[in-house]
Amino acid sequence: MPGPTNVPEVVRRALNVPMEDHRAPDFPDLVLGLLADLKILLRNETGRVFIYPSSGTGAWEAAITNTLSRGDRVLMSRFGQFSHLWVDMAQRLGLDVVCVDVEWGAGVPLDEYERQLVADPSIKAVFATHNETATGVTSDVAGVRRAMDAAGSDALLFVDGVSSVASIDLRQEEWGVDLAVTGSQKGLMLPAGLSILGVSEKALQAAATSAMERCYFSFQDMITTNDVGYFPYTPPVPLLHGLRASIDRLFDEGLAEVFARHHRLAEGVRVGIAALGLDLCAVAPEWYSDTVSAIRVPPGVDGAQVCRIAYHRYRTSFGAGLSEVAGKVFRIGHLGDLNEVSCLAALAAAEMALADAGARVRLGDGVAAAQDFYRNAHPQADEPVALSAATSVAPR
Ligand SMILES: *Cc1c(COP(=O)(O)O)cnc(C)c1O
């Protein structure tokens, strides 16, 4: 599944702590270290990072309510369930949304964004879903920034990185992202319950003049308490310890290697799917996601049935097709704590479930193609395997 993802053993153990005093004198040691390291993770140099006790959706709301005002015109695009939900939230919070609908399987339309921004300089914010988890589509966030610059726009750039951060490169500072959203249960390999919001200096300034009501998610309340290492309310302390372990693990592996591993694993899954004669929902390679593949089922086969069979017979959860692609796709999440063998297992389960659901696939074709790919693609193929203390199963 593309989330919640596997929780590594070292993270699961870090979560298992006795309850402690979140106003204790040494509590800031934990909090200040996390806030500093999250800035490194998001490549946010001059702004701030907030951690909210909520799922990712909470950080969407925090980003909007702290920086915009009712009636502000914003530019968004919709090409999957998650980008759809963000549009819905923006409308319900009273923003004047210019929504570009794109076929499900493609991503943020850069030329159209530039055109809209040139035509309407009053646009206050531009939104981009970096990785659309429903369709397995990754968009070009640096390209969105270029389109905004080309149009001379001074709008704020909002990016949903819930299923990209810590798996696919997202560079907040370099790409001029003003608000970068993520959640704990995807690339960060934790249970749901924390949302993380990277905020630029420009977005912090916007918070001073924005007129939308906010309370629980107020940047100012967070800043006042975070500056001294505390929260304005009771934080989920075990999750913060889990986040510490998760970040340590990511930094141990090295972010460049984390991104390379996700790319390698995703390529293997794609090679396997192609060998089965199946197509991705993503309509062209430029959109392929390194964290989730949405796979189109052949005509006459029900994607929901594939998921049900995989779940009941083979004890494997695939992501179901959501909304417009319900029944038409099933999704393999390949992000977080996993390796080549995890992906081969997913392909094997997919082959069996597809065959059982009536698809004409030859068992083993996808697995064999991915095995070939992984044998050739692994950069450390000749090195001895070092057993990682971090995991109870195979090393990364
Ligand atoms: C999972 C996800 C969300 C929603 O996050 P919740 O934690 O369920 O609130 C938002 N956007 C994307 C791209 C996601 O993958």
The ligand as a Gaussian input file, in Angstrom:
#p B3LYP/6-31G(d) Opt

LIG

0 1
 C       -2.041000      10.325000       1.958000
 C       -2.104000      11.608000       1.220000
 C       -2.784000      12.726000       1.714000
 C       -3.684000      12.688000       2.903000
 O       -3.067000      12.488000       4.050000
 P       -3.829000      12.047000       5.370000
 O       -2.653000      11.740000       6.214000
 O       -4.672000      10.852000       5.045000
 O       -4.605000      13.198000       5.843000
 C       -2.713000      13.915000       1.010000
 N       -2.052000      13.989000      -0.129000
 C       -1.410000      12.943000      -0.667000
 C       -0.691000      13.108000      -1.950000
 C       -1.420000      11.719000      -0.010000
 O       -0.789000      10.674000      -0.536000

